[in-house]
Amino acid sequence: MVSIADSVLVVTGGASGIGRSVALEFADEGASVVVTDVDEDGLEEVVDEIDADGGEAISVVGDVADPDSVEVIVDRATEAYGTIDVLCNNAGVFDDFASLEEADEALWDTIVDVNLKSVFLLTKEALPALTDGESEGVVVNVSSVAGKVAGGGGVAYTSSKHGLIGFTRQLSYDYGPEIRANAICPGFIETRMTEDLIEETPDEVDELVQATPARRYADPAEVASVVRFLASDEASFMHGAAVDVDGGWLVD
């Protein structure tokens, strides 16, 4: 692929957490960054931070589960920078460990739409840009340990994250070597999505953390560095992988 310094990144869920850290990591390496989220204020803060450090970034407010918003995101990115070299599908929502009995159809639809359908929509819309040059495009999808095992979420979240790994593998199978697609599977990361769990069930969260070899949460920047690695030529022979970034959660 083109070098990180010369690349154009689109990252979803970029206003906070892992997405924000990915945006900052790539901008620091010299990439042109397109951050998108439903949180307009958060996006402005990210772009301002990148601008202050001499980087290049634009924001696009949009709902990645909405086809019209997805079209706008890709149009804005290609109008501003000509192409898309790296797509990081990071946007996600959690289901608070809702079981099948507890989950209703509305919850199922929300979780699957944001965590899985959005990846289908955005990757499909970005496909011409990702495959328009001599260099391979890169897709990095943010799944979860819940994409590999039960217990990392409820029925909707776990299903959506399993599906995301399947999507990543099929994308790699269908479009390699034009696109190099991989997924990452974070464990417990201290982000806005998990802060309610930490505040409301501290004992349960601490028990979960202590059960992992790392004995701590991850900082979003630790996940962002793995995204940068997967987007770089250092990972040039990695196709269709689902990389654990979990502090050892899945070790047993």
N, C-alpha and C positions, 0 to 999 in steps of 0.2 A: 504494500500500500504506500501512499504518500507518507512522508514523515509526519509525526504528530505536530511538529512545528508548522507544517504547511497544510494541515488538514482542516476540514470543516466538520464540526461536531454538532449534532442535534441531540439534546438530552431532555427527556420528559421528567416531570416531577422535579423540576430544577430549582424550585424556590426554597427548598430546605433539604436537610438530611443528606442522603447519599447523592441525590441529583445535584444539589448545590456543590458538594465536594467534588463531584466529577467535573462540573463546569469550571470550578476554580483550578483544579489540577490541570485540565487541558489548556485553559487560558494561560496558566503559568508556564506551560511548555511552548506557548506560541501559537496555539490553534485559534481559529475563529469559531466562536461558540454561539449557538442558538439555544437559549433556555426557554422552555415552555412549561406552563402550569396554569391552574385555575386561580392561583394566588398572585394577583397583580402586584401587591405591595412587596411580597417576598421576591418576586422576579426583579423588581426595580432595585432592591437592595443588592442582589447578586450582580446585576449588570453594573451598578455603581461601584461595587468593590473591584470588579474586573477592570473597569475604566480607570479607577484610581491607581491600579498597579500597572497601567500602561497596556492592558490587554484589549482584545477586540471581542465584543459581544453584543447581541441584540436579544430582546425578549419578545415572546409571542404568547399572549394570554389565550388559552384555549383548553377545551375539554377533549382529551385524546380518545374518549369513547364516542365522540360525535364525528361522523364523517365530514361534515362541513368544516369543523375546526381543524381536522387533520389536513384537509386540502389547503387551508390557509397557512398552517405551519410549514408545510413543504414549499408552498409558493413563496412565502416570506424568506425562507432559508436560501432557496435557489436564486431569488431575485437579489438578495444581499450578497451572496458569496459564490454564486454560479453552480454549485453542486453540493452534495452531501457525501462526505467520505466515511464518517462514523456516525452510526445511530445507536444511542443508548436508550433502550426502552426501560425506564426505571419507575415510572408512575405506578403507584399501587395503593390499595386500601385493605384494611384488615377487618375481620369478621368477629373479633372478640371471642374466638374459640367456640362459636355457636355450633351446636350439634345439629344433626338432621332434624330432630324433633323441635329444636329451638329456632332453626332458620326458616324464614318464609321465602316465598318466591321473589319478593322485592329485594331482599338481602342477597339472595343468590345472583339475581340479575346485575345488581350493582357491583358486586365483587368480581364476577366473571367479565363484565363489560370493561371495567377499569384495568384489571390485571391481565386479561387475556385477549379479549376482542380488540382492545386499543392497539395491541402489538400487531395483530393481523392488519388492522386498518392502516396504521402509520407505516409499517414496513412495506406493505403493498403500494402505498402512495409514493413512498420514497424509492421504490425499486428502480425506476429509470435513472434517477440521480446516482444511486449506489453502483449501478452497472454501466455508467456512461463513459468511463475512461479506461485507460490501459491498466491502471492500478486497481487492485481488488477493493471493493467496499467492505466495511466491517460493521457487523451488528453485534452488540453486546446486550443481552437481555438479563434483567435483574429478577431472578427467581427467588428461591428461599430454600432453607433446609426442609421446609414444608413441601417442596417440590420433589423430595426424595423419600420422606418418611411421614407417617402420621404423627400427630401430637404437636406440630409446630403452628397449628392454627385450627380453625373449625372446618366444617365440611366444604364450605364454599372456597375459602382461602386455599386449603390444601389441594382441592381439585384444580383451581385456577393455576396454581404454581406447578403442579404436575403437568398440566397442559402446556405451560410455557416452555418447559424443558422439551416436551415433544415437538412443539413448534420450532424450537431452535434446531433440533436435530434434523427435522425434515427440510428446513430452510437450507441448512448446510448441505444436505444430500442433493437437493434440487439445484442449488445455485453455486456450489463450489466448482471451480475456483474463482468465479466472479465475485462472490461474497463469502467472506470468512465469518461464520456465525458461531458464537459461543454464549453460554449462560454462566452467571455466577449465582451461588447459593449462600447468601449470608445467613448467619445465625442471629443472635440477639444484638441488635445495633441500637445505640441510644439516639433515636430520632424522634420527630414529632409524632410518628405513627405509634411509637412504643411508650411515649412519656406518660400516657394515661394509665397503662398497665403498671408502670413503675410506681406511680403515685398511689393507685388504688389497691394494688395487690403486692406490696413490697416484699412480703415474706415469700410468696409463691415465686416471684421473679428471682429473689436471691437464691432460693433453692434450685431453680433452674440454672442460674449462672454458676453456682458452686458445683453443679453436676458436670460441667464442661472442664476439660483440662486447663483452659486459659484462666478460669476463675474470675472472669470480668466481662463487661460489655465491650463491644468494639466501638471505636470512633468511626464515623462515616468516612473520614479521610483514609482509613485503612482499607476500606472497600474500594474507594475511588482509585487507589493506586493499583489495584488488581484490574480494574476496568482499563486504566491506561496501559498496563502491560498487555492485556488481551488485544488492544487496538494497535499495538506496536509490532514492528517486524520481529521483535524478540519472540513473539508468539506465532510466527509465520506458519508453523506446521500444526497449529491447534485448530481443529474444525469440529464443531458439534459437541464440544465438551461442556460439562456442567461442573464448574469449579467450586469446591467448598471453601467458603471464607467464614468459618463458623466457630473458631476457637476450639475445635475438636468435638463439637456437639455430636457429630456422626461417627466418632471414632469407634464406637462399639455397635 
